[in-house]
Amino acid sequence: MNKKQSTRNKILDTVFTLVHIHEYNGTSMSMVLKKCGIPKGSLYHCFESKKRDDIGCFKRENFSKDG
């Protein structure tokens, strides 16, 4: 697994955990970045869009990879 994929997986896992704890509306991108310990640029490098709505895509990807 390359570094980009590893970072992407870390972000997805973190989003899944935070959304589980704080629910969708209680989870911010800032929370995700802080928990991951990565700069904002890494997030945008791993995912194409910079919109907050991407968190919904993160959730869908996480749920689909688990089952």
C-alpha positions, 0 to 999 in steps of 0.5 A: 500500500502506498502512502497516499492510500494509507493516509486515505484509509486513515482518514476514512477510519477516523471519519467512521469513528467520529461520525459514530461518536458525534453523528454526521452533523457533529463531525467537522473536517477540523475534527477529522484532521486533528484526530488524524494528525495530518495537514489539510493539504493531505486531505485534499491530496487524497480526495478530489473535492474540498466540499464539506459534503465529502464527509458523506462520501467518506461515510459511504466508502467506509460502510461499503468497505466493511460490508 
